[in-house]
Amino acid sequence: TCSILDVVEILGTPLKNEDSQVRAQGIQVLSEVLLQCYSLLQEQEVTHLVLFYENRLKDNHLVIPSVLQGLKALSKCVMLAPGLAVSVLKAIFQEVHVQSMLQLNRHTVYSIITNFMSNRETELKGLGADFTLGFIQVMDGEKDPRNLLIAFQIVRDIIIKGYALGPFAEELFEVTSCYFPIDFTPPSNDPHGIQREDLIFSLRAVLTSTPVFAEFLLPLLIEKIDSDVQSAKLDSLQTLIAACKIYGHKELKEFLPSLWSSLRTEVFQTASEKIEVECLSTLRALSACLSHMVLGADDEDLLDSFLRGVLQE
């Protein structure tokens, strides 16, 4: 039988060739083999291969796509020694300028990150906020809808699964909120089947995943509710309703006057019945959120003061 290290030895000449295109072809053959047999590899084989591929990330840009394919296969390995997942991601964050690559290669990087988040969560969390910063730099500037869907899922997992945001919460918000509201019309012959709604719901799940984003999200929603674009108003109102499910009085207090000012305009002056209905639903969501507040002796009753303002109109 032929082991994977025998395959590496057989490919030795092209893997070491001075011509970067030849090296790329050699690594591509090895990566295609790995994608077929990664589940059969032993720990020592995986370790040797990971170290080889990591080193190749410093190679010519023509070689990098084939290297990423191999790392994608290795990121699925059960027999991955402790510390290698972190080592691979550090190398990618440091050596690869992801957004200068083609869509498929960027998608491969997202897949590697997703695989490691699924099977090496504790190790990745050991990176602290450096993991979050590394991913922000990977995603920054992404434009392809296929990649955005997986990137949004990664951001949501970072938040929901309790990865450290450190001082990068605002940067993580900005790298995703820059797509809000979603402006995407799939081409008529789109073979990928991605709909505008897929992106809207995926992004909304990120933006409303944590109260930490409230101080950044609420001003953005108020701005979009006040805009002249009907779809932006609707998306903002629906996003605010979703956010109310995880917010408390602490997140809302500062923004209640501005929120009511924007909603009041839409309730009394809108030409769209759909917007009006959504505004009323938003008022109900805000009231329900404030009603859960437990008052201390010196606390202001925000629900009472909010409803007084509404009823005065």
Secondary structure, 3 states (H helix, E strand, C coil): CCCHHHHHHHCHHHHHCCCHHHHHHHHHHHHHHHHHHHHHCCHHHHHHHHHHHHHHCCCCCCCHHHHHHHHHHHCCCCCCCCCHHHHHHHHHHHHCCHHHCCHHHHHHHHHHHHHHHHHCHHHHHCCCHHHHHHHHHHHCCCCCHHHHHHHHHHHHHHHHCCCCCHHHHHHHHHHHHCCCCCCCCCCCCCCCCCCHHHHHHHHHHHHCCCHHHHHHHHHHHHHHHCCCCHHHHHHHHHHHHHHHCCCCHHHHHHHHHHHHHHHHHHHHHCCCHHHHHHHHHHHHHHHHHHHCCCCCCCCCCHHHHHHHHHHCC
